[in-house]
Amino acid sequence: MLRPISLLAAVLLLAGCAAPVPPRSPDLALDFAPTAAVEALRLPFDAYSYSLSELYTISNAEDVLTGECMRAKGLAWEVVDRPTDLPDLRNRRRYGVVEMRIAERVGYHVPAGLLTPVAVEQSYDQRESSLSEAQKAAAFGAGGCGPQASQRLRPDEDAGQGLLQRLDRGSLDDSQRDPRVAAALRSWRDCVRRLGFDYPDPFAAISDARWWADDAAGPSRQEVAVAVADVRCKEQTSLIEAWYAAELRIQQELVERNAVELRKVGAAMQKELAAAHAILGR
């Protein structure tokens, strides 16, 4: 794989199914250390999905296997050095933008380095641009070295993640019907209206088609203004606190209700991670 697309997509999906994660903006490479509130956003389902560090551990092992396979074909393969000691920020965008300094600088855009390290993304791009057609075919073609490496580490591609994604979507949807969350959402809507904007909820604000009409363009003044109003109203209405509390309760109930299936998910994850560590430790 050019980069761990399927794995990273799964993690971002579980990091906030209803909050769109737009394409990263390489020209907006800024240092955005997470706030304490963001670092505290931990949910029960986190135990059944990979953190970015775990994803990178698996991807590092895949790279080792891919490199061995490529060398056997007489082809070079550059290994990407991915860190595996990253803070767990998988829920940073679960409820949309929640950090004012991000809203003020980049609106709803995702600056390089916000969700994944800039150096890793640059390494992917450099490797991709350096590959010959023969290398691409050998690495990513049918029966190529990349798919073989993935299959070796992850023989069961789903391993219960489909169930987890459905439960996760249900948690986010059900939480919005929680009385306290519903009241906070109404207050948020009234708040942004007083500031001159009209959106039914934060997801509608972040999904405004005007922000994403041109992938190459940075955030407009209007986008930044809406994002700032969005975050300000979240703070004034304590929306995130209510939402997070509701999801904690809902997810814990779902974990108890689906204990057998989720134990299988956890076991499959640990098996894959153990296999990755074994390859990296050779």
Backbone bond lengths (Angstrom), bond angles and torsions (degrees), N, CA, C in turn:
res aa  C-N    CA-C-N  psi(-1)  N-CA   C-N-CA  omega(-1)  CA-C   N-CA-C  phi
1 M - - - 1.461 - - 1.522 110.01 -
2 L 1.320 116.33 144.69 1.455 119.16 175.34 1.508 110.18 -62.74
3 R 1.308 116.19 -38.71 1.448 123.03 174.43 1.518 105.97 -154.55
4 P 1.335 119.07 162.85 1.469 119.77 -174.38 1.517 111.37 -71.83
5 I 1.353 117.03 69.56 1.458 120.94 -170.84 1.518 111.96 -63.64
6 S 1.348 117.31 -50.98 1.458 118.18 -175.32 1.514 111.42 -64.51
7 L 1.320 116.86 -40.19 1.460 120.37 -179.82 1.515 111.26 -67.87
8 L 1.337 116.47 -46.95 1.458 119.24 -177.56 1.514 110.68 -67.18
9 A 1.323 117.21 -37.83 1.460 119.67 178.08 1.515 110.35 -61.40
10 A 1.341 116.46 -39.99 1.462 119.48 179.04 1.510 111.12 -63.30
11 V 1.326 115.83 -42.96 1.465 118.41 -179.28 1.519 111.27 -65.60
12 L 1.319 117.41 -40.59 1.461 119.61 -179.98 1.523 110.54 -69.08
13 L 1.323 115.60 -35.73 1.453 118.56 177.03 1.513 110.22 -61.63
14 L 1.326 116.73 -46.76 1.453 120.11 -179.37 1.515 111.77 -73.10
15 A 1.317 116.60 -14.40 1.459 119.84 177.68 1.510 111.44 -81.50
16 G 1.295 118.25 -0.48 1.456 120.27 178.25 1.505 110.99 154.78
17 C 1.337 115.58 79.31 1.452 119.33 -172.93 1.513 112.88 -58.36
18 A 1.327 117.89 -38.21 1.453 119.21 -174.80 1.512 112.81 -91.43
19 A 1.297 118.10 -9.87 1.462 120.99 177.96 1.518 108.58 -97.37
20 P 1.337 118.54 105.92 1.460 120.28 -175.43 1.517 111.41 -58.05
21 V 1.322 115.88 139.67 1.463 120.98 173.76 1.518 106.37 -107.68
22 P 1.341 117.92 98.36 1.451 121.43 -174.93 1.521 111.39 -67.84
23 P 1.349 116.81 167.10 1.463 119.28 176.18 1.517 110.51 -56.12
24 R 1.337 115.98 143.54 1.454 118.90 179.65 1.520 109.38 -65.42
25 S 1.312 116.68 153.69 1.452 122.55 -177.75 1.523 108.74 -111.63
26 P 1.352 118.02 97.87 1.463 120.03 -174.28 1.515 113.44 -62.79
27 D 1.326 117.93 -24.13 1.460 119.90 -179.27 1.521 112.31 -81.42
28 L 1.338 116.81 -1.28 1.458 120.55 -178.24 1.526 109.86 -113.44
29 A 1.310 116.45 41.37 1.465 120.83 -177.65 1.518 109.96 -72.47
30 L 1.302 116.43 96.77 1.455 122.39 -177.88 1.525 109.15 -124.88
31 D 1.310 115.35 159.43 1.460 120.22 179.56 1.520 108.68 -92.12
32 F 1.320 116.37 106.26 1.453 120.79 -179.35 1.524 109.63 -117.60
33 A 1.309 116.32 82.77 1.459 119.66 175.18 1.526 108.39 -63.54
34 P 1.329 118.08 140.27 1.462 120.00 -177.51 1.520 112.14 -68.75
35 T 1.312 115.73 149.83 1.456 120.28 173.65 1.527 108.77 -76.33
36 A 1.319 115.87 163.31 1.466 120.20 178.13 1.523 110.58 -61.67
37 A 1.337 116.26 -35.36 1.462 120.02 179.99 1.523 111.01 -64.20
38 V 1.315 117.07 -39.09 1.461 120.83 178.42 1.524 110.42 -67.56
39 E 1.320 116.99 -42.78 1.468 120.46 -179.90 1.525 111.43 -62.58
40 A 1.324 116.54 -25.85 1.468 120.45 -177.90 1.526 112.86 -84.47
41 L 1.328 118.28 -4.65 1.463 120.94 -178.04 1.528 109.98 -78.59
42 R 1.310 116.13 81.26 1.465 122.56 178.13 1.526 108.49 -115.70
43 L 1.320 116.16 133.56 1.457 121.41 -176.30 1.530 110.66 -124.31
44 P 1.333 117.82 155.50 1.466 120.58 -178.52 1.524 114.33 -55.48
45 F 1.333 117.69 -36.28 1.463 119.94 -179.11 1.524 112.65 -67.21
46 D 1.331 117.32 -15.41 1.467 119.63 179.63 1.527 111.27 -58.65
47 A 1.320 116.15 -28.50 1.468 120.02 -178.40 1.523 112.15 -69.42
48 Y 1.342 116.97 -12.55 1.460 120.91 -175.53 1.528 112.68 -117.79
49 S 1.314 116.52 16.48 1.465 121.41 173.16 1.521 107.95 -139.17
50 Y 1.305 116.20 155.91 1.458 120.53 -175.65 1.522 112.23 -76.20
51 S 1.314 115.58 139.35 1.459 120.50 167.31 1.525 107.60 -75.38
52 L 1.325 116.89 167.09 1.457 119.63 178.55 1.529 110.91 -62.18
53 S 1.328 117.37 -37.64 1.465 119.88 177.89 1.526 111.29 -62.53
54 E 1.320 116.80 -39.29 1.467 120.12 177.92 1.525 111.05 -68.32
55 L 1.332 116.28 -40.15 1.460 119.77 175.67 1.520 110.94 -59.45
56 Y 1.319 115.59 -41.95 1.460 119.53 -179.15 1.527 111.26 -68.79
57 T 1.328 117.50 -33.63 1.464 120.19 175.29 1.525 110.16 -60.34
58 I 1.327 116.05 -46.22 1.465 120.70 178.97 1.524 110.80 -64.93
59 S 1.329 116.45 -42.77 1.465 120.04 -179.70 1.520 111.58 -65.78
60 N 1.331 117.11 -36.20 1.464 120.01 176.29 1.528 110.74 -62.04
61 A 1.333 115.68 -41.45 1.466 119.45 178.49 1.525 110.75 -66.88
62 E 1.326 116.81 -40.60 1.463 120.28 176.66 1.522 110.62 -59.98
63 D 1.330 116.04 -39.54 1.465 120.10 179.16 1.526 111.24 -62.41
64 V 1.338 116.33 -41.09 1.468 120.34 178.39 1.524 110.10 -60.78
65 L 1.335 116.31 -47.89 1.464 120.24 -179.70 1.523 111.39 -65.03
66 T 1.319 116.33 -40.87 1.465 120.22 178.92 1.522 110.54 -62.77
67 G 1.333 116.21 -42.12 1.457 120.24 178.95 1.518 112.21 -61.98
68 E 1.329 116.76 -41.79 1.470 120.14 178.86 1.528 110.61 -62.27
69 C 1.313 115.15 -43.47 1.466 120.78 -179.94 1.530 110.97 -65.09
70 M 1.318 116.39 -43.10 1.468 120.37 -179.19 1.526 110.86 -64.93
71 R 1.318 116.95 -42.41 1.469 119.70 179.91 1.528 111.09 -63.75
72 A 1.331 115.95 -33.90 1.464 119.43 177.11 1.524 111.18 -64.83
73 K 1.319 116.64 -23.84 1.464 122.09 177.07 1.526 111.79 -91.78
74 G 1.331 115.84 1.12 1.453 119.65 -179.41 1.514 113.90 80.47
75 L 1.334 116.64 22.91 1.461 121.35 -177.06 1.529 110.41 -121.58
76 A 1.318 115.29 148.27 1.467 120.44 179.63 1.525 110.45 -83.78
77 W 1.328 115.07 155.96 1.473 121.42 177.03 1.519 108.49 -148.35
78 E 1.310 116.19 119.77 1.467 121.12 -179.91 1.525 109.85 -85.21
79 V 1.316 116.23 123.44 1.463 121.43 179.58 1.522 109.42 -84.30
80 V 1.320 116.12 132.02 1.462 121.65 177.26 1.524 108.91 -86.49
81 D 1.314 116.42 130.94 1.467 121.54 -179.99 1.523 108.93 -89.59
82 R 1.325 116.16 101.44 1.461 121.38 -177.94 1.526 109.50 -101.74
83 P 1.317 118.55 131.87 1.468 120.37 177.86 1.521 110.52 -71.98
84 T 1.314 116.31 148.07 1.468 120.31 -179.54 1.527 111.67 -124.56
85 D 1.324 115.87 24.54 1.467 120.62 178.70 1.528 110.36 -127.53
86 L 1.322 116.16 39.24 1.460 121.53 -175.34 1.526 111.35 -85.23
87 P 1.335 118.14 151.02 1.463 120.02 173.25 1.523 109.93 -64.66
88 D 1.305 116.41 148.67 1.465 121.16 -178.03 1.528 109.21 -86.89
89 L 1.322 116.04 100.94 1.468 121.67 -177.18 1.523 110.91 -117.42
90 R 1.319 116.71 31.99 1.461 119.56 -173.40 1.529 113.07 -63.08
91 N 1.334 117.88 -22.99 1.470 120.39 -178.18 1.523 112.86 -100.67
92 R 1.317 116.58 16.19 1.465 120.67 -175.29 1.528 111.84 -58.98
93 R 1.325 117.16 -35.93 1.464 120.84 -178.64 1.528 112.83 -112.11
94 R 1.312 117.25 17.59 1.465 118.55 -176.58 1.523 112.07 -60.32
95 Y 1.312 117.00 -37.97 1.465 120.96 -178.96 1.526 110.99 -108.32
96 G 1.329 115.52 28.70 1.456 119.98 -176.81 1.518 110.51 84.09
97 V 1.320 116.48 -158.54 1.465 121.04 178.15 1.523 108.49 -77.84
98 V 1.331 116.56 128.04 1.467 120.39 -178.15 1.521 112.15 -125.81
99 E 1.335 117.33 -0.45 1.467 121.57 -177.62 1.527 109.50 -111.27
100 M 1.325 116.51 119.77 1.455 120.87 -173.16 1.520 112.47 -61.64
101 R 1.322 118.03 -40.58 1.466 117.87 -176.24 1.514 111.85 -67.72
102 I 1.329 117.39 -25.45 1.462 119.84 174.27 1.521 109.65 -73.77
103 A 1.327 116.53 -45.19 1.465 120.15 178.38 1.522 111.03 -58.51
104 E 1.327 116.55 -41.88 1.464 120.84 -177.45 1.525 112.60 -67.40
105 R 1.317 117.23 -30.57 1.468 120.55 -175.59 1.526 112.81 -93.49
106 V 1.321 117.10 -42.53 1.471 118.98 -171.33 1.521 113.78 -130.45
107 G 1.327 118.08 9.48 1.455 119.21 179.09 1.515 111.06 61.62
108 Y 1.338 115.27 -126.31 1.462 120.54 179.57 1.526 112.63 -96.73
109 H 1.318 117.58 -2.27 1.454 120.31 -179.32 1.532 110.92 -66.88
110 V 1.309 114.86 159.87 1.465 120.95 179.28 1.524 107.94 -107.43
111 P 1.317 118.13 101.13 1.464 119.54 179.99 1.521 111.01 -67.90
112 A 1.313 115.40 148.24 1.465 119.66 175.66 1.517 108.87 -55.22
113 G 1.316 115.76 130.94 1.453 120.55 -179.66 1.510 114.42 98.01
114 L 1.330 117.89 -8.75 1.466 119.22 -178.39 1.525 111.28 -73.61
115 L 1.322 116.95 -45.69 1.458 121.12 -177.10 1.523 112.74 -107.87
116 T 1.319 117.06 -27.37 1.462 122.06 177.63 1.523 108.81 -138.11
117 P 1.334 118.26 150.90 1.464 120.56 -177.06 1.528 112.53 -63.01
118 V 1.322 116.04 138.31 1.464 121.48 -179.94 1.526 110.70 -58.21
119 A 1.330 117.13 -43.71 1.467 120.59 -176.29 1.524 111.85 -60.69
120 V 1.330 116.85 -36.74 1.462 119.83 179.43 1.521 110.17 -67.97
121 E 1.331 116.84 -45.31 1.462 120.72 179.04 1.525 110.82 -60.69
122 Q 1.325 116.89 -40.61 1.463 120.52 178.24 1.523 110.92 -64.77
123 S 1.318 117.02 -38.11 1.466 120.47 178.54 1.520 111.21 -64.59
124 Y 1.338 116.67 -40.57 1.462 119.86 176.25 1.527 110.30 -59.23
125 D 1.331 115.64 -48.11 1.464 120.17 -177.36 1.528 111.23 -62.58
126 Q 1.332 116.11 -42.10 1.465 119.96 -179.76 1.520 110.82 -64.58
127 R 1.334 116.48 -41.93 1.464 118.62 179.73 1.525 110.63 -65.50
128 E 1.328 115.68 -44.61 1.461 119.84 -178.70 1.527 111.23 -58.73
129 S 1.324 116.36 -43.60 1.465 119.89 -176.79 1.527 112.61 -70.95
130 S 1.338 117.23 -20.17 1.467 120.37 -176.68 1.522 113.38 -92.62
131 L 1.333 117.66 -10.42 1.463 120.07 -175.48 1.525 112.01 -74.61
132 S 1.322 116.03 136.26 1.460 120.97 173.05 1.527 108.71 -80.05
133 E 1.322 116.45 168.47 1.462 119.82 177.99 1.525 110.35 -62.81
134 A 1.321 116.66 -36.30 1.467 119.80 178.58 1.526 110.99 -64.86
135 Q 1.332 116.55 -40.44 1.467 120.33 178.26 1.528 110.93 -65.53
136 K 1.328 116.61 -42.43 1.465 119.95 179.86 1.519 110.72 -61.73
137 A 1.329 116.54 -44.02 1.461 120.07 -179.36 1.524 110.80 -64.26
138 A 1.327 116.46 -42.58 1.465 120.00 -178.79 1.517 111.81 -68.88
139 A 1.326 116.69 -34.74 1.464 120.31 -176.98 1.516 112.55 -82.14
140 F 1.341 117.08 -40.83 1.463 119.33 -168.35 1.516 114.88 -120.28
141 G 1.322 117.83 -3.99 1.454 119.74 179.69 1.516 111.93 -71.41
142 A 1.330 115.28 176.97 1.465 120.17 178.70 1.527 109.49 -57.15
143 G 1.318 116.11 125.15 1.454 120.50 -177.59 1.506 113.87 70.47
144 G 1.341 116.39 18.66 1.452 121.22 -177.97 1.517 112.90 -73.03
145 C 1.329 114.72 175.52 1.464 120.32 -175.80 1.530 112.40 -64.78
146 G 1.332 117.05 -38.04 1.461 120.11 179.61 1.514 112.70 -63.16
147 P 1.357 118.05 -53.76 1.465 119.54 176.95 1.524 113.39 -58.51
148 Q 1.331 116.66 -36.54 1.465 119.29 178.09 1.525 111.16 -63.46
149 A 1.336 115.84 -41.52 1.465 119.66 179.43 1.519 110.82 -63.89
150 S 1.329 116.27 -43.17 1.464 120.28 179.42 1.518 110.95 -62.57
151 Q 1.319 116.35 -44.36 1.460 120.70 -178.81 1.522 111.33 -64.90
152 R 1.310 116.53 -35.93 1.470 119.85 -179.81 1.524 111.01 -65.54
153 L 1.321 116.66 -39.26 1.463 120.32 -179.58 1.520 111.99 -82.72
154 R 1.333 115.89 -30.57 1.455 119.99 -170.96 1.523 109.33 -134.85
155 P 1.330 117.72 73.35 1.465 119.76 -177.95 1.522 113.01 -63.28
156 D 1.331 117.51 -30.71 1.465 121.27 176.46 1.517 107.46 -102.73
157 E 1.335 117.03 98.50 1.465 121.51 -172.64 1.523 111.99 -60.15
158 D 1.338 117.15 -35.43 1.464 119.06 -177.12 1.520 111.35 -84.36
159 A 1.309 116.85 -52.56 1.475 123.02 178.41 1.520 112.24 48.22
160 G 1.336 116.61 38.55 1.459 120.46 176.71 1.507 115.15 84.20
161 Q 1.342 117.93 -1.02 1.460 119.00 -178.33 1.526 111.63 -67.83
162 G 1.331 117.01 -27.45 1.464 119.47 176.45 1.520 110.87 -61.59
163 L 1.334 116.50 -44.22 1.464 121.18 176.52 1.515 110.21 -60.79
164 L 1.328 116.82 -46.09 1.461 120.14 -177.64 1.520 111.11 -62.12
165 Q 1.319 117.24 -39.99 1.459 119.86 178.95 1.526 111.17 -63.47
166 R 1.326 116.56 -40.30 1.469 119.61 177.84 1.525 110.95 -64.71
167 L 1.326 116.69 -44.05 1.463 120.09 178.43 1.525 110.85 -63.54
168 D 1.322 115.79 -39.10 1.457 120.46 -178.24 1.527 110.83 -65.70
169 R 1.316 116.24 -43.67 1.467 119.71 176.45 1.525 110.16 -61.48
170 G 1.328 115.31 -42.41 1.454 119.19 179.60 1.511 112.26 -62.61
171 S 1.331 116.55 -38.63 1.463 120.75 178.40 1.519 110.99 -61.17
172 L 1.327 116.20 -46.65 1.462 119.78 -178.53 1.521 111.07 -66.21
173 D 1.334 116.54 -39.84 1.467 119.96 178.93 1.528 111.10 -67.48
174 D 1.333 116.15 -48.30 1.464 120.05 -177.25 1.526 111.69 -64.13
175 S 1.321 116.55 -34.94 1.466 119.30 -178.17 1.523 111.77 -62.82
176 Q 1.329 117.06 -29.02 1.462 119.64 -179.31 1.530 112.10 -72.86
177 R 1.330 115.84 -14.84 1.464 120.02 176.64 1.525 112.20 -95.17
178 D 1.328 116.60 -4.23 1.459 120.02 173.84 1.532 108.36 -59.97
179 P 1.337 119.39 133.75 1.472 120.44 -175.21 1.519 114.19 -54.01
180 R 1.334 116.85 -42.00 1.464 118.88 -178.97 1.529 111.19 -68.41
181 V 1.330 116.37 -39.46 1.465 120.14 178.97 1.523 110.24 -68.67
182 A 1.330 116.48 -43.46 1.463 119.79 179.53 1.525 110.85 -59.52
183 A 1.334 116.66 -40.82 1.466 120.10 178.34 1.524 110.77 -66.08
184 A 1.332 116.85 -40.81 1.465 120.39 179.05 1.521 111.04 -66.57
185 L 1.327 117.71 -36.14 1.462 120.75 177.39 1.524 111.03 -65.86
186 R 1.325 116.60 -38.95 1.475 119.19 176.23 1.520 110.26 -63.82
187 S 1.318 116.13 -42.12 1.469 119.85 178.42 1.526 110.68 -65.05
188 W 1.324 116.58 -38.64 1.469 120.36 177.21 1.525 109.68 -61.62
189 R 1.321 116.81 -45.38 1.469 121.34 -179.16 1.527 110.68 -60.77
190 D 1.328 116.66 -43.53 1.467 120.17 177.96 1.525 110.93 -64.60
191 C 1.322 115.99 -37.59 1.462 121.17 -178.43 1.526 111.08 -65.02
192 V 1.343 117.74 -48.81 1.468 119.21 -178.85 1.524 110.80 -67.35
193 R 1.328 116.33 -29.33 1.472 118.74 177.47 1.522 110.25 -66.63
194 R 1.330 116.71 -39.35 1.468 119.65 177.34 1.531 111.35 -64.08
195 L 1.326 116.03 -26.77 1.462 120.35 179.18 1.527 112.26 -88.42
196 G 1.335 116.22 3.56 1.461 120.12 173.03 1.514 116.20 100.89
197 F 1.348 117.48 13.56 1.463 119.68 -177.56 1.524 109.70 -128.24
198 D 1.317 116.11 154.45 1.462 120.07 -175.42 1.525 110.00 -131.48
199 Y 1.321 115.86 99.28 1.463 122.23 177.31 1.525 108.20 -135.70
200 P 1.334 117.79 141.98 1.467 119.48 -179.81 1.523 113.86 -71.80
201 D 1.340 116.94 -27.32 1.462 120.65 -179.24 1.525 108.86 -162.21
202 P 1.328 118.02 169.93 1.471 120.29 -178.50 1.521 114.13 -61.41
203 F 1.329 117.52 -31.06 1.456 119.40 -179.68 1.522 111.43 -68.41
204 A 1.330 116.79 -33.65 1.467 119.74 176.25 1.519 110.52 -66.82
205 A 1.325 116.40 -35.57 1.468 119.92 179.52 1.522 110.96 -66.44
206 I 1.309 116.67 -45.95 1.470 119.60 -177.78 1.523 111.46 -72.20
207 S 1.336 117.52 -22.60 1.464 121.49 -177.88 1.522 113.11 -91.71
208 D 1.311 118.25 0.94 1.468 121.46 -179.56 1.533 109.40 -50.38
209 A 1.328 116.09 121.70 1.467 120.99 -174.25 1.519 112.89 -59.64
210 R 1.319 117.38 -24.22 1.465 119.45 -179.34 1.519 111.85 -62.83
211 W 1.312 117.36 -30.58 1.462 119.42 -176.82 1.528 111.45 -72.99
212 W 1.326 117.12 -23.39 1.472 120.90 -170.73 1.522 113.03 -117.82
213 A 1.333 117.34 17.23 1.465 120.74 -179.35 1.524 112.08 -66.85
214 D 1.328 116.71 -28.85 1.465 121.58 -178.74 1.519 108.23 -134.88
215 D 1.344 115.97 106.81 1.467 120.26 -177.32 1.523 112.37 -60.32
216 A 1.327 116.36 -27.28 1.465 119.43 -176.52 1.520 112.63 -82.71
217 A 1.324 116.22 -15.91 1.466 119.62 -177.20 1.523 110.71 -82.38
218 G 1.302 116.08 147.91 1.457 120.92 174.98 1.514 110.21 -82.20
219 P 1.315 117.37 -175.33 1.466 120.82 -179.30 1.522 111.52 -68.31
220 S 1.321 115.59 137.42 1.461 120.80 176.24 1.523 109.69 -82.01
221 R 1.326 116.68 166.57 1.465 120.39 176.60 1.521 110.79 -60.87
222 Q 1.338 116.13 -38.22 1.463 120.01 -179.94 1.521 110.83 -64.99
223 E 1.319 116.47 -42.66 1.465 119.91 178.29 1.519 110.89 -60.46
224 V 1.316 116.88 -46.25 1.464 120.77 179.68 1.521 110.36 -61.36
225 A 1.330 116.73 -41.85 1.465 120.34 -179.74 1.523 111.04 -62.17
226 V 1.337 116.76 -42.40 1.467 120.34 178.88 1.525 110.40 -66.63
227 A 1.328 117.21 -43.63 1.467 120.54 -179.38 1.522 111.34 -62.22
228 V 1.329 116.72 -41.46 1.467 120.54 178.49 1.524 110.03 -63.52
229 A 1.331 116.99 -43.79 1.465 120.50 177.72 1.525 110.57 -62.79
230 D 1.315 116.30 -41.12 1.463 122.27 178.53 1.530 110.41 -56.44
231 V 1.337 116.40 -52.84 1.464 120.36 -177.83 1.523 110.91 -66.80
232 R 1.327 117.07 -41.90 1.465 119.89 179.89 1.526 110.52 -59.13
233 C 1.322 116.24 -42.35 1.462 119.33 -178.99 1.527 111.79 -72.62
234 K 1.312 117.50 -31.73 1.464 119.56 173.20 1.522 110.08 -61.30
235 E 1.315 116.06 -41.80 1.461 120.43 -179.76 1.527 111.12 -68.16
236 Q 1.314 117.03 -43.48 1.466 120.57 -176.64 1.521 112.50 -68.64
237 T 1.331 117.08 -29.64 1.469 120.43 -177.39 1.528 113.08 -99.12
238 S 1.334 117.33 -0.99 1.478 122.11 -175.71 1.526 111.28 54.48
239 L 1.326 115.66 34.83 1.460 120.58 -177.62 1.522 112.31 -61.36
240 I 1.324 117.43 -45.42 1.464 119.49 -175.38 1.522 111.13 -65.74
241 E 1.324 116.83 -39.31 1.466 119.80 178.44 1.528 110.50 -60.77
242 A 1.336 116.76 -43.97 1.459 120.67 179.93 1.525 111.05 -66.74
243 W 1.304 115.88 -42.98 1.460 121.72 -177.46 1.523 110.63 -64.60
244 Y 1.312 115.51 -46.51 1.460 120.79 -179.13 1.529 110.70 -63.09
245 A 1.320 117.35 -43.08 1.466 120.79 179.60 1.527 110.73 -61.98
246 A 1.331 116.32 -40.34 1.462 120.16 179.27 1.523 110.88 -65.11
247 E 1.318 116.34 -42.33 1.465 119.10 179.93 1.526 112.44 -68.40
248 L 1.317 117.26 -35.67 1.462 119.34 175.19 1.526 110.24 -55.88
249 R 1.319 115.91 -47.99 1.464 120.60 -178.79 1.524 110.96 -65.65
250 I 1.322 117.09 -48.33 1.463 121.28 -176.70 1.527 111.17 -62.93
251 Q 1.319 116.73 -44.84 1.462 119.06 -177.79 1.519 111.85 -67.93
252 Q 1.320 117.51 -37.41 1.456 119.03 177.93 1.526 110.40 -62.80
253 E 1.329 116.66 -40.29 1.461 120.46 176.87 1.525 110.96 -63.18
254 L 1.335 116.78 -41.25 1.460 120.82 179.95 1.523 111.58 -68.14
255 V 1.324 116.95 -35.74 1.464 120.32 176.64 1.526 109.92 -62.47
256 E 1.322 116.83 -44.55 1.459 120.59 179.94 1.531 111.04 -66.02
257 R 1.331 116.52 -37.02 1.458 121.57 -177.16 1.535 111.69 -74.31
258 N 1.316 116.64 -26.28 1.468 121.48 -176.67 1.531 110.71 -119.02
259 A 1.323 115.32 34.59 1.467 120.48 -172.18 1.524 112.81 -58.98
260 V 1.325 117.79 -43.64 1.468 120.62 -176.49 1.524 110.40 -63.10
261 E 1.335 116.11 -49.55 1.465 120.12 -177.90 1.526 111.30 -64.68
262 L 1.326 116.93 -40.76 1.462 119.51 -177.64 1.523 111.90 -72.06
263 R 1.315 117.03 -29.71 1.472 118.48 173.90 1.527 110.07 -62.39
264 K 1.325 116.72 -37.11 1.466 120.53 177.21 1.526 110.58 -65.68
265 V 1.333 116.20 -39.39 1.465 120.12 177.18 1.524 109.92 -60.75
266 G 1.333 115.91 -47.94 1.459 120.26 -179.73 1.517 112.16 -61.91
267 A 1.329 116.58 -40.07 1.463 120.28 179.91 1.525 111.15 -65.66
268 A 1.338 116.74 -40.37 1.466 120.53 178.34 1.522 110.75 -64.47
269 M 1.326 116.69 -39.28 1.465 120.36 177.65 1.522 111.00 -62.07
270 Q 1.322 116.21 -47.11 1.460 119.89 -178.32 1.527 111.47 -64.63
271 K 1.334 116.60 -35.14 1.463 120.63 177.98 1.523 110.34 -64.69
272 E 1.326 116.31 -43.44 1.469 119.96 179.98 1.525 111.26 -67.06
273 L 1.327 116.63 -42.18 1.464 119.80 178.78 1.527 111.11 -64.72
274 A 1.333 116.92 -39.25 1.463 120.14 178.42 1.528 110.59 -63.29
275 A 1.329 116.23 -40.20 1.464 120.10 177.94 1.521 110.79 -64.52
276 A 1.332 116.31 -40.25 1.467 120.44 178.81 1.525 110.75 -64.06
277 H 1.325 116.71 -45.25 1.473 120.32 179.46 1.530 110.81 -63.07
278 A 1.326 116.71 -36.93 1.464 119.82 179.56 1.527 110.80 -63.81
279 I 1.313 116.72 -40.91 1.470 120.53 178.99 1.522 110.39 -67.21
280 L 1.322 116.40 -43.02 1.463 120.07 -178.80 1.525 111.91 -69.68
281 G 1.333 117.18 -23.34 1.456 120.61 -178.00 1.512 114.65 -91.67
282 R 1.336 117.00 3.35 1.471 119.45 -178.08 1.524 111.45 -70.00
